Amino acid sequence: MASSPSLAHQVRGAAIKGCGGGRHSLALAIASIIPLIMPVMMLRLLLLAALLLAHDEVRAETPAEKAGFPSRLIIYNAKGPANSCGPGCDRWIALEGQVDEGAAARVSRFLRDVKDTRRPIYLHSPGGSVRPSYVIARLLRSRKAVARIGRTIATACAGGTQVDAACLKVKTAGGEVEAELTTRNAMCNSACGYLFLGATTREVAPDAAIAVHNSRLTLQVRGPFSAQQIADFKQAGMARADRERAAFVVSMGISRNLDDLIKTVKFESLHVLTRTELYRFGIDTRPLPETAWTLEAAQRPYIRKIAAAKQGDGASFRTMEWRLFCENKDRARLMFVRESDQAGGGPKTMMLMAGSDKSVAFGKYPAHVGKYEVWSDVVAPDAMQAMLAAPSLQMGEGTLGAEGKTKLATFDIDTLGLGTSWTQLLASCPANTAPPAAATSNLNINAAPAIPAAPASPPK
């Protein structure tokens, strides 16, 4: 728990804390609980009570990741390989760590010196204090900022934890930090969610997430006060916090439905916002959010890309995944996995095209694994080279109708990261004379990061 340094400070305004130190949760904390006109007994209670907010410390995936946040919010400039943060983008702003009471002042000073207001900001934070989050959110709105959820991996800290003393010294030295970006399992939890809502352009990759839940107010009381007086005090504080949260959400142009959802989720639980909710609430309204192509260091390495395609008016999204394996130095295999079409329809043919004359045809008969359908085919050397040279690829789906005519539907995906990842993958490819390794049967195609259960009671 966190407590303010003095009771006098609390009388001026209680510190607002979100669900610090956790995974996939918006900070939903209590705002100032002092009304303009307060009954004498309530004021006496305030003077004799220590107001504390319990922190929802949602566990990260591993012990190492749990400890993977600075204890206070840090902000720095980062530089990566070409196109690290999008086409033509190799520089970004990293914002990571616990949102502390002094965070807003530091962020404000930093942003004053960054003249490029379109430089994207990548957030990775467990949350923290709400008040400075509101302030930072409004700073981002005034800059019309572009915000994404992503982890910045400093190259100089490759052998450490990214939050050890030596690494933090590198990140906070004031210079530009050489780094790489990943959205895989990136998180913007608790009060960080408020920061994210402040940006004008918001992007949540299919392998990153935000979750919400309600908050809880805890009082430590000294004095002969009745249970009813304490309950009234807590109720007034919660009501004030609810109003402030609702007003903030609407002021950021987000649907009131987000606030309605938050109020239904118990403090001890978490609700990960689905892709449909992100779209419906106006948080991320892209019809086809997609990740870059990234190398996965599995037993048999492969290159992975995930996308989620809006269906109809956005009532649902269809998750898709591409996996590119190398069978030898000259031959690759591409696996395409997606959620099965619930509407059914006639026989389908899937094809990936790199330009008008190079394609990978997956055939008409996919394998079915649970609710997923899996397509796979060999990629010839000339088709692989065409894929690497193309700025985008086109997926085509042909459906055979009742009249024997094929209806073709297409959509484009980018090739961001494909060239770099393919070069890295080639280093692990067998020689041309070696037989290709068998493709893995463990598809593990769930695009969402694994979310461990929330603790029964948040740590104090």
QUIBELWO-V921070 format. One record per residue. RES is the residue in three letters. PSI is psi in degrees with one decimal (none if undefined). NEAR is the number of other C-alpha atoms within 12 Angstrom. D_CENTER is the distance of its C-alpha to the mean C-alpha in Angstrom with 2 decimals. Layout:
BEGIN
((RES & PSI & NEAR & D_CENTER) (RES & PSI & NEAR & D_CENTER))
END
This chain:
BEGIN
((MET & 165.0 & 28 & 25.66) (ALA & 141.8 & 29 & 26.18) (SER & 153.2 & 24 & 29.39) (SER & 157.9 & 22 & 30.69) (PRO & -22.8 & 16 & 33.38) (SER & 156.4 & 18 & 36.20) (LEU & -33.4 & 22 & 37.31) (ALA & -39.4 & 17 & 38.44) (HIS & -37.0 & 17 & 34.97) (GLN & -33.7 & 26 & 33.79) (VAL & -37.3 & 27 & 36.50) (ARG & -26.4 & 19 & 35.20) (GLY & 121.4 & 25 & 31.70) (ALA & 143.0 & 37 & 29.65) (ALA & 142.5 & 35 & 26.54) (ILE & 126.0 & 45 & 23.36) (LYS & 140.9 & 46 & 20.90) (GLY & -158.6 & 53 & 17.61) (CYS & 81.5 & 54 & 16.18) (GLY & 157.0 & 49 & 16.04) (GLY & 44.2 & 47 & 15.12) (GLY & -176.4 & 49 & 12.71) (ARG & 129.4 & 52 & 9.76) (HIS & 58.8 & 49 & 7.82) (SER & 140.2 & 49 & 10.38) (LEU & 145.6 & 54 & 11.49) (ALA & 122.7 & 56 & 14.61) (LEU & 90.9 & 53 & 17.54) (ALA & 178.5 & 50 & 20.57) (ILE & 128.6 & 40 & 24.13) (ALA & -172.8 & 41 & 25.30) (SER & 134.6 & 33 & 28.81) (ILE & 14.1 & 35 & 31.24) (ILE & 109.4 & 30 & 34.48) (PRO & 163.3 & 22 & 36.13) (LEU & -37.6 & 12 & 38.61) (ILE & 121.0 & 10 & 41.47) (MET & 135.4 & 16 & 41.36) (PRO & 151.4 & 15 & 44.11) (VAL & -44.1 & 11 & 45.94) (MET & -38.1 & 19 & 45.09) (MET & -38.5 & 27 & 41.35) (LEU & -40.8 & 24 & 41.65) (ARG & -39.5 & 23 & 43.54) (LEU & -42.4 & 32 & 40.86) (LEU & -40.5 & 38 & 38.25) (LEU & -26.1 & 25 & 40.48) (LEU & 1.1 & 23 & 40.91) (ALA & 145.0 & 30 & 37.43) (ALA & 117.3 & 31 & 34.49) (LEU & 124.0 & 41 & 31.32) (LEU & 141.0 & 33 & 28.46) (LEU & 126.3 & 39 & 24.98) (ALA & 137.3 & 34 & 23.76) (HIS & 132.6 & 44 & 20.36) (ASP & 98.1 & 46 & 18.01) (GLU & 88.3 & 41 & 17.02) (VAL & 136.0 & 45 & 14.77) (ARG & 141.0 & 33 & 15.29) (ALA & 175.6 & 32 & 13.12) (GLU & -37.8 & 23 & 13.94) (THR & 161.7 & 16 & 16.93) (PRO & -36.9 & 12 & 19.25) (ALA & -41.3 & 15 & 18.40) (GLU & -31.7 & 25 & 14.67) (LYS & -38.1 & 27 & 15.74) (ALA & 12.2 & 26 & 17.79) (GLY & 29.9 & 34 & 15.34) (PHE & 137.9 & 40 & 14.95) (PRO & 152.3 & 33 & 17.73) (SER & -13.2 & 26 & 19.69) (ARG & 159.5 & 29 & 19.38) (LEU & 128.6 & 40 & 17.07) (ILE & 152.6 & 38 & 17.94) (ILE & 135.4 & 41 & 17.62) (TYR & 160.8 & 38 & 19.09) (ASN & 138.9 & 35 & 19.65) (ALA & 150.7 & 37 & 18.64) (LYS & 133.6 & 29 & 20.30) (GLY & -170.6 & 27 & 19.69) (PRO & 167.4 & 24 & 21.51) (ALA & 137.7 & 20 & 22.29) (ASN & 22.1 & 25 & 19.58) (SER & -40.2 & 36 & 16.81) (CYS & 23.9 & 38 & 14.71) (GLY & 170.9 & 27 & 16.39) (PRO & 122.2 & 17 & 20.05) (GLY & 8.8 & 15 & 22.24) (CYS & 122.4 & 21 & 19.54) (ASP & 6.0 & 24 & 19.86) (ARG & 139.3 & 32 & 19.21) (TRP & 171.9 & 41 & 16.30) (ILE & 128.0 & 45 & 15.76) (ALA & 132.3 & 42 & 13.77) (LEU & 112.6 & 45 & 13.06) (GLU & 154.8 & 46 & 12.54) (GLY & -176.8 & 41 & 14.27) (GLN & 130.7 & 44 & 15.78) (VAL & 109.8 & 49 & 16.53) (ASP & 173.9 & 36 & 20.31) (GLU & -27.3 & 30 & 23.18) (GLY & 5.1 & 24 & 23.97) (ALA & -42.1 & 34 & 20.55) (ALA & -41.6 & 31 & 21.37) (ALA & -41.4 & 22 & 24.60) (ARG & -43.6 & 25 & 23.15) (VAL & -40.4 & 35 & 20.45) (SER & -45.3 & 24 & 23.21) (ARG & -41.9 & 16 & 25.57) (PHE & -48.2 & 24 & 23.20) (LEU & -26.1 & 29 & 22.26) (ARG & -28.4 & 16 & 25.98) (ASP & -4.2 & 15 & 26.61) (VAL & 103.7 & 22 & 23.98) (LYS & -26.3 & 11 & 25.91) (ASP & 95.7 & 18 & 23.50) (THR & -11.3 & 24 & 21.50) (ARG & 1.3 & 24 & 19.64) (ARG & 124.6 & 30 & 18.22) (PRO & 149.7 & 39 & 14.41) (ILE & 124.9 & 43 & 12.58) (TYR & 125.0 & 46 & 9.58) (LEU & 137.4 & 49 & 8.17) (HIS & 101.1 & 51 & 7.86) (SER & 144.6 & 58 & 9.86) (PRO & -5.5 & 52 & 11.27) (GLY & -154.4 & 54 & 12.85) (GLY & -131.4 & 51 & 16.59) (SER & 141.0 & 48 & 19.14) (VAL & -44.0 & 45 & 18.83) (ARG & -52.9 & 38 & 21.66) (PRO & -25.8 & 34 & 20.45) (SER & -42.1 & 46 & 17.00) (TYR & -44.2 & 40 & 19.03) (VAL & -46.2 & 30 & 21.01) (ILE & -39.5 & 40 & 18.25) (ALA & -42.0 & 35 & 16.66) (ARG & -29.9 & 28 & 20.13) (LEU & -45.2 & 31 & 20.53) (LEU & -39.5 & 34 & 17.57) (ARG & -39.7 & 27 & 19.11) (SER & -25.5 & 20 & 22.46) (ARG & -5.4 & 26 & 21.24) (LYS & 50.8 & 24 & 19.56) (ALA & 153.7 & 33 & 16.59) (VAL & 120.4 & 33 & 13.97) (ALA & 138.5 & 40 & 10.50) (ARG & 158.4 & 49 & 7.39) (ILE & 119.1 & 46 & 4.34) (GLY & 154.7 & 40 & 6.44) (ARG & 131.9 & 36 & 9.17) (THR & 119.9 & 47 & 12.68) (ILE & 103.9 & 36 & 15.36) (ALA & 128.7 & 33 & 18.72) (THR & -38.2 & 23 & 21.52) (ALA & -14.2 & 24 & 24.06) (CYS & 19.1 & 23 & 22.22) (ALA & -32.4 & 17 & 22.01) (GLY & -0.9 & 13 & 24.47) (GLY & -153.7 & 18 & 22.95) (THR & 2.1 & 23 & 19.96) (GLN & -8.5 & 30 & 18.33) (VAL & 9.8 & 33 & 19.38) (ASP & 167.6 & 22 & 23.08) (ALA & -41.5 & 17 & 25.63) (ALA & -41.1 & 18 & 26.42) (CYS & -43.5 & 27 & 22.89) (LEU & -31.9 & 30 & 22.25) (LYS & -39.9 & 20 & 25.59) (VAL & -45.1 & 27 & 24.53) (LYS & -28.5 & 36 & 21.35) (THR & 12.2 & 27 & 23.32) (ALA & -16.5 & 17 & 26.54) (GLY & -9.1 & 16 & 26.00) (GLY & -177.0 & 16 & 26.03) (GLU & 129.3 & 23 & 23.68) (VAL & 124.5 & 32 & 21.81) (GLU & 129.7 & 28 & 21.88) (ALA & 172.1 & 32 & 18.52) (GLU & 160.1 & 31 & 16.27) (LEU & 143.4 & 42 & 12.65) (THR & 142.3 & 35 & 10.29) (THR & -8.9 & 36 & 6.81) (ARG & 120.7 & 33 & 8.11) (ASN & 20.5 & 35 & 6.99) (ALA & 152.9 & 39 & 4.95) (MET & 146.8 & 53 & 4.47) (CYS & 90.8 & 54 & 5.81) (ASN & 169.5 & 54 & 8.60) (SER & -132.0 & 50 & 12.07) (ALA & -22.4 & 57 & 13.58) (CYS & -30.7 & 55 & 10.57) (GLY & -35.8 & 52 & 9.75) (TYR & -41.0 & 50 & 13.16) (LEU & -45.5 & 52 & 12.60) (PHE & -41.4 & 50 & 9.90) (LEU & -24.0 & 49 & 12.45) (GLY & -24.5 & 36 & 15.06) (ALA & 150.3 & 38 & 14.14) (THR & -40.6 & 31 & 16.24) (THR & 122.3 & 31 & 13.97) (ARG & 129.3 & 37 & 10.32) (GLU & 122.3 & 39 & 8.20) (VAL & 112.2 & 47 & 5.06) (ALA & 155.3 & 41 & 6.13) (PRO & -18.1 & 43 & 7.84) (ASP & 17.3 & 40 & 6.93) (ALA & 165.4 & 41 & 3.23) (ALA & 161.6 & 46 & 3.77) (ILE & 142.2 & 51 & 5.78) (ALA & 159.8 & 43 & 9.41) (VAL & 158.0 & 46 & 12.67) (HIS & 172.3 & 39 & 16.17) (ASN & 175.7 & 36 & 19.36) (SER & 175.1 & 44 & 20.86) (ARG & 139.8 & 37 & 24.20) (LEU & 125.9 & 40 & 26.99) (THR & 133.1 & 28 & 29.28) (LEU & 140.1 & 28 & 32.65) (GLN & 113.8 & 22 & 35.08) (VAL & 135.2 & 23 & 38.41) (ARG & 116.8 & 16 & 41.72) (GLY & 162.1 & 17 & 44.64) (PRO & 71.8 & 14 & 46.55) (PHE & 143.8 & 20 & 44.14) (SER & 160.4 & 15 & 44.12) (ALA & -34.0 & 14 & 41.24) (GLN & -41.0 & 12 & 41.43) (GLN & -43.0 & 23 & 41.13) (ILE & -42.0 & 30 & 38.03) (ALA & -40.4 & 19 & 36.50) (ASP & -40.7 & 21 & 37.34) (PHE & -45.8 & 32 & 35.77) (LYS & -39.6 & 33 & 32.47) (GLN & -41.1 & 20 & 32.54) (ALA & -40.8 & 23 & 33.15) (GLY & -41.9 & 34 & 30.24) (MET & -40.3 & 29 & 27.83) (ALA & -42.2 & 25 & 29.21) (ARG & -42.9 & 23 & 28.80) (ALA & -41.6 & 35 & 25.16) (ASP & -42.4 & 28 & 24.51) (ARG & -42.9 & 24 & 26.26) (GLU & -39.9 & 25 & 24.43) (ARG & -46.4 & 39 & 20.98) (ALA & -42.7 & 28 & 22.18) (ALA & -39.5 & 20 & 23.71) (PHE & -45.9 & 31 & 20.69) (VAL & -46.6 & 33 & 18.44) (VAL & -38.5 & 23 & 21.28) (SER & -23.3 & 19 & 21.95) (MET & 2.8 & 33 & 18.53) (GLY & 20.0 & 23 & 19.47) (ILE & 147.0 & 31 & 17.26) (SER & 142.7 & 25 & 19.13) (ARG & -18.5 & 24 & 21.03) (ASN & -26.9 & 22 & 19.90) (LEU & -46.7 & 39 & 16.68) (ASP & -38.4 & 29 & 19.06) (ASP & -40.9 & 21 & 21.30) (LEU & -43.7 & 24 & 18.70) (ILE & -40.8 & 32 & 17.82) (LYS & -16.0 & 28 & 21.53) (THR & -9.6 & 18 & 21.90) (VAL & 120.9 & 24 & 19.57) (LYS & 154.1 & 21 & 21.55) (PHE & -36.3 & 35 & 20.67) (GLU & -7.2 & 26 & 20.98) (SER & 172.7 & 32 & 18.54) (LEU & 144.4 & 40 & 14.90) (HIS & 112.5 & 31 & 13.76) (VAL & 124.5 & 34 & 10.42) (LEU & 126.0 & 34 & 10.22) (THR & 166.4 & 32 & 11.39) (ARG & -36.6 & 40 & 11.15) (THR & -40.9 & 30 & 14.55) (GLU & -40.6 & 31 & 13.74) (LEU & -39.9 & 37 & 11.06) (TYR & -47.3 & 32 & 13.97) (ARG & -35.5 & 25 & 16.75) (PHE & -10.1 & 27 & 15.65) (GLY & 19.0 & 29 & 15.24) (ILE & -48.9 & 38 & 11.64) (ASP & 108.2 & 37 & 10.93) (THR & 20.4 & 27 & 14.38) (ARG & 137.2 & 26 & 14.44) (PRO & -20.1 & 30 & 16.75) (LEU & 71.0 & 30 & 15.55) (PRO & 139.9 & 33 & 11.97) (GLU & 155.1 & 37 & 12.31) (THR & 168.7 & 42 & 11.35) (ALA & 165.8 & 37 & 14.02) (TRP & 123.6 & 38 & 16.74) (THR & 147.9 & 35 & 16.25) (LEU & 129.3 & 32 & 18.87) (GLU & 122.8 & 24 & 18.45) (ALA & 65.0 & 15 & 20.97) (ALA & -178.0 & 17 & 22.38) (GLN & -40.8 & 13 & 26.09) (ARG & 102.7 & 26 & 26.55) (PRO & 151.7 & 27 & 24.02) (TYR & 167.2 & 35 & 22.54) (ILE & 136.4 & 38 & 20.25) (ARG & 142.4 & 38 & 17.32) (LYS & 140.1 & 40 & 15.62) (ILE & 142.8 & 39 & 13.65) (ALA & 159.5 & 39 & 13.92) (ALA & 118.7 & 38 & 14.10) (ALA & 127.7 & 32 & 17.29) (LYS & 134.3 & 27 & 18.21) (GLN & 123.6 & 20 & 21.44) (GLY & -124.9 & 11 & 24.05) (ASP & 10.3 & 13 & 23.08) (GLY & 9.0 & 24 & 19.49) (ALA & -18.5 & 18 & 20.60) (SER & 159.2 & 23 & 18.90) (PHE & 147.3 & 30 & 16.80) (ARG & 119.9 & 33 & 18.03) (THR & 136.5 & 37 & 15.94) (MET & 153.2 & 37 & 17.55) (GLU & 139.8 & 38 & 17.55) (TRP & 137.1 & 40 & 19.90) (ARG & 123.5 & 40 & 21.31) (LEU & 118.6 & 40 & 23.88) (PHE & 153.8 & 42 & 26.43) (CYS & 126.1 & 41 & 29.46) (GLU & -32.9 & 32 & 32.69) (ASN & -173.2 & 26 & 34.74) (LYS & -22.1 & 26 & 34.93) (ASP & -7.2 & 24 & 36.00) (ARG & 135.9 & 30 & 34.22) (ALA & 164.8 & 35 & 30.66) (ARG & 131.5 & 34 & 29.40) (LEU & 127.0 & 35 & 26.57) (MET & 132.0 & 39 & 25.09) (PHE & 124.2 & 39 & 23.40) (VAL & 137.0 & 37 & 21.86) (ARG & 162.3 & 36 & 20.95) (GLU & 138.5 & 30 & 21.33) (SER & 150.1 & 24 & 25.03) (ASP & 111.1 & 23 & 26.45) (GLN & -22.2 & 13 & 27.54) (ALA & -12.7 & 8 & 29.99) (GLY & -126.2 & 12 & 31.88) (GLY & 179.4 & 16 & 34.14) (GLY & -177.3 & 20 & 36.41) (PRO & 141.8 & 21 & 35.97) (LYS & 148.3 & 28 & 33.14) (THR & 126.9 & 27 & 33.00) (MET & 142.7 & 37 & 29.79) (MET & 140.1 & 34 & 29.97) (LEU & 130.6 & 39 & 27.87) (MET & 136.8 & 31 & 29.68) (ALA & 88.7 & 30 & 29.66) (GLY & -172.7 & 23 & 32.17) (SER & -16.1 & 17 & 35.11) (ASP & -0.6 & 13 & 36.89) (LYS & 124.8 & 24 & 34.43) (SER & 162.2 & 30 & 32.61) (VAL & 114.7 & 36 & 31.46) (ALA & 123.8 & 31 & 32.89) (PHE & -10.6 & 30 & 31.45) (GLY & -171.4 & 25 & 34.38) (LYS & -11.2 & 21 & 34.89) (TYR & 90.5 & 17 & 34.34) (PRO & 159.1 & 24 & 30.92) (ALA & 153.5 & 22 & 30.60) (HIS & 124.6 & 19 & 29.06) (VAL & 104.9 & 19 & 26.94) (GLY & -128.5 & 15 & 26.12) (LYS & 8.5 & 18 & 24.40) (TYR & 151.1 & 25 & 23.60) (GLU & 140.3 & 29 & 25.96) (VAL & 122.8 & 32 & 26.16) (TRP & 146.6 & 36 & 27.91) (SER & 142.5 & 33 & 29.12) (ASP & 159.2 & 31 & 31.53) (VAL & 142.5 & 31 & 32.89) (VAL & 115.3 & 34 & 31.98) (ALA & 156.1 & 23 & 35.18) (PRO & -42.0 & 21 & 35.33) (ASP & -34.4 & 20 & 36.01) (ALA & -36.9 & 29 & 33.11) (MET & -43.3 & 32 & 30.78) (GLN & -37.0 & 22 & 32.08) (ALA & -38.5 & 26 & 31.62) (MET & -42.9 & 35 & 27.94) (LEU & -28.8 & 28 & 27.45) (ALA & -17.3 & 22 & 29.36) (ALA & 140.9 & 25 & 27.75) (PRO & -21.3 & 23 & 25.08) (SER & 159.7 & 24 & 23.87) (LEU & 155.7 & 30 & 24.85) (GLN & 125.4 & 28 & 26.02) (MET & 132.2 & 30 & 25.63) (GLY & 137.5 & 27 & 28.69) (GLU & 115.2 & 27 & 29.52) (GLY & 127.5 & 25 & 33.18) (THR & 125.6 & 25 & 34.38) (LEU & 119.0 & 20 & 38.09) (GLY & 178.0 & 15 & 39.56) (ALA & -27.2 & 11 & 42.65) (GLU & 8.0 & 9 & 44.87) (GLY & 3.8 & 11 & 43.96) (LYS & 144.9 & 13 & 41.89) (THR & 126.6 & 19 & 38.43) (LYS & 125.0 & 20 & 35.74) (LEU & 127.8 & 18 & 33.15) (ALA & 137.2 & 18 & 29.57) (THR & 157.0 & 19 & 27.40) (PHE & 155.3 & 22 & 24.01) (ASP & 146.2 & 25 & 22.78) (ILE & 151.1 & 34 & 19.99) (ASP & 169.0 & 31 & 19.60) (THR & 21.4 & 34 & 20.76) (LEU & 121.8 & 34 & 18.42) (GLY & -8.2 & 36 & 18.72) (LEU & -46.6 & 36 & 21.34) (GLY & -47.4 & 30 & 24.32) (THR & -43.4 & 23 & 23.02) (SER & -36.0 & 30 & 21.72) (TRP & -40.6 & 34 & 25.03) (THR & -41.9 & 21 & 27.04) (GLN & -40.0 & 22 & 25.36) (LEU & -36.9 & 31 & 25.88) (LEU & -29.4 & 27 & 29.53) (ALA & -23.4 & 17 & 30.27) (SER & 1.5 & 25 & 29.93) (CYS & 144.3 & 27 & 31.82) (PRO & 162.0 & 22 & 35.26) (ALA & 161.6 & 17 & 38.36) (ASN & -27.9 & 16 & 39.66) (THR & -14.5 & 12 & 42.43) (ALA & 142.7 & 14 & 40.24) (PRO & 145.2 & 14 & 39.47) (PRO & 143.2 & 22 & 35.85) (ALA & 149.7 & 22 & 33.89) (ALA & 139.1 & 14 & 33.18) (ALA & 145.1 & 23 & 29.76) (THR & 142.3 & 20 & 27.73) (SER & -9.3 & 14 & 28.11) (ASN & 88.0 & 13 & 25.03) (LEU & -40.9 & 27 & 22.63) (ASN & 54.9 & 20 & 19.63) (ILE & 6.5 & 31 & 18.01) (ASN & 117.4 & 27 & 15.40) (ALA & -25.2 & 34 & 12.25) (ALA & 144.4 & 31 & 10.01) (PRO & 148.0 & 26 & 9.50) (ALA & 137.0 & 23 & 12.53) (ILE & 107.1 & 30 & 12.47) (PRO & 158.5 & 22 & 15.65) (ALA & 144.4 & 21 & 17.82) (ALA & 150.9 & 29 & 17.71) (PRO & 149.6 & 21 & 20.84) (ALA & -39.2 & 16 & 23.86) (SER & 125.7 & 18 & 24.30) (PRO & 140.7 & 28 & 21.91) (PRO & 145.1 & 20 & 23.37) (LYS & none & 17 & 25.56))
END
